[in-house]
Amino acid sequence: MAKEKIKLNPLQNKTLALMQELARHRETSIVDEKTGDVVVTHMPHAHGDHVHVGEYVVSTRDITGFSNEAVWIALERKGLAKSHFPVAITLTREGLEYDTGLLNAARSDH
């Protein structure tokens, strides 16, 4: 029997996608070698109307989930993360592998 897809609302989905991108970079995350989980330790700060998230430039309106504790709690409840709000968030293997369907845009050279 196929595993049922976890349902996320648009803000949760967007936030997870951006956190997955941060988890790909050693400058913003730490890998737990035992579990494979990744702790995102650095949330980026806005530069005017945009923010750099890994290799992407994102509108500041798209990062509201970074400062929304309810989003972090929802991701934890669904088994995708472990919240240490507002300091850090640990993405579980399920959270790292979850297909958000986002971030397919071209990377920026900004």
Backbone torsions as a table, in degrees:
resi	resn	phi	psi	omega
1	MET	NA	132.0	-177.7
2	ALA	-70.6	144.6	178.0
3	LYS	-71.4	133.3	-179.3
4	GLU	-73.5	137.3	-179.5
5	LYS	-69.3	134.8	176.4
6	ILE	-71.8	133.2	-179.2
7	LYS	-94.2	128.4	175.9
8	LEU	-120.6	145.0	173.2
9	ASN	-75.8	168.5	-175.6
10	PRO	-56.5	-39.8	180.0
11	LEU	-68.5	-42.0	177.4
12	GLN	-62.4	-43.5	-179.4
13	ASN	-63.0	-46.1	-179.7
14	LYS	-64.8	-42.4	180.0
15	THR	-64.1	-44.0	178.1
16	LEU	-61.6	-43.3	179.6
17	ALA	-59.2	-43.9	-179.8
18	LEU	-68.8	-37.4	176.9
19	MET	-67.9	-34.6	174.7
20	GLN	-61.1	-39.9	178.5
21	GLU	-65.0	-43.8	177.7
22	LEU	-62.1	-34.7	-179.6
23	ALA	-67.7	-19.5	-179.9
24	ARG	-76.5	-14.1	-172.1
25	HIS	-114.8	128.7	-178.5
26	ARG	-67.0	-19.5	178.3
27	GLU	-70.9	-21.6	-175.2
28	THR	-121.6	4.6	-175.9
29	SER	-154.3	165.4	177.4
30	ILE	-132.5	131.3	179.3
31	VAL	-88.8	132.3	171.1
32	ASP	-86.7	105.8	-174.3
33	GLU	-61.9	-29.3	-178.9
34	LYS	-71.6	-44.0	-173.0
35	THR	-101.5	-23.2	-173.4
36	GLY	85.7	-5.3	176.3
37	ASP	-68.1	158.1	179.4
38	VAL	-127.6	127.8	177.8
39	VAL	-92.7	117.7	174.7
40	VAL	-84.5	114.8	-172.6
41	THR	-104.6	-9.6	-175.8
42	HIS	-136.9	117.1	174.0
43	MET	-95.8	130.0	-177.2
44	PRO	-69.8	157.5	178.3
45	HIS	-110.1	147.6	-176.9
46	ALA	-69.0	147.7	171.4
47	HIS	-117.6	88.0	-176.0
48	GLY	70.4	-115.9	-175.7
49	ASP	-98.1	8.4	-179.0
50	HIS	-142.3	168.9	178.7
51	VAL	-143.9	147.5	177.2
52	HIS	-92.8	122.1	178.3
53	VAL	-123.3	100.6	-175.3
54	GLY	59.6	-122.3	-178.3
55	GLU	-92.6	7.7	-176.2
56	TYR	-111.8	153.3	168.5
57	VAL	-110.7	122.7	-171.2
58	VAL	-123.9	144.7	175.9
59	SER	-64.3	143.2	179.4
60	THR	-60.0	-27.7	179.3
61	ARG	-68.6	-16.1	-179.3
62	ASP	-90.8	-0.9	-179.2
63	ILE	-112.2	16.7	-177.4
64	THR	-61.3	-26.4	178.9
65	GLY	-66.9	-20.2	178.5
66	PHE	-64.6	-29.1	-177.6
67	SER	-111.2	15.0	-177.7
68	ASN	-110.0	103.4	-176.4
69	GLU	-60.0	-33.4	179.8
70	ALA	-61.0	-35.5	178.0
71	VAL	-66.5	-45.1	-179.9
72	TRP	-62.2	-41.6	179.5
73	ILE	-64.9	-40.7	178.8
74	ALA	-63.0	-43.0	178.0
75	LEU	-63.0	-37.5	177.6
76	GLU	-68.0	-45.6	-179.7
77	ARG	-58.7	-32.0	-178.1
78	LYS	-88.9	3.5	176.1
79	GLY	80.1	14.3	-177.0
80	LEU	-95.0	-16.9	-175.5
81	ALA	-156.8	168.6	170.5
82	LYS	-125.5	117.5	-174.8
83	SER	-81.2	135.6	170.5
84	HIS	-128.3	43.1	-173.7
85	PHE	-55.2	137.3	-2.7
86	PRO	-98.3	13.0	-171.5
87	VAL	-80.8	-46.7	-175.1
88	ALA	-158.6	166.1	174.4
89	ILE	-139.9	137.8	178.2
90	THR	-101.0	120.9	174.4
91	LEU	-88.4	125.1	177.5
92	THR	-75.3	171.4	176.6
93	ARG	-55.2	-42.1	179.0
94	GLU	-62.7	-39.5	178.7
95	GLY	-68.4	-36.7	179.0
96	LEU	-70.3	-33.8	-176.6
97	GLU	-91.8	-9.1	-177.0
98	TYR	-62.6	130.6	-179.9
99	ASP	-89.6	103.7	-179.8
100	THR	-79.7	-20.5	-176.1
101	GLY	76.8	7.8	-178.1
102	LEU	-109.5	179.8	178.1
103	LEU	62.8	31.3	175.4
104	ASN	-91.9	0.4	-179.8
105	ALA	-71.4	162.6	178.2
106	ALA	-64.0	142.6	176.6
107	ARG	-72.6	151.8	-176.4
108	SER	-93.2	150.0	171.3
109	ASP	-108.0	18.9	-178.7
110	HIS	-59.7	NA	NA
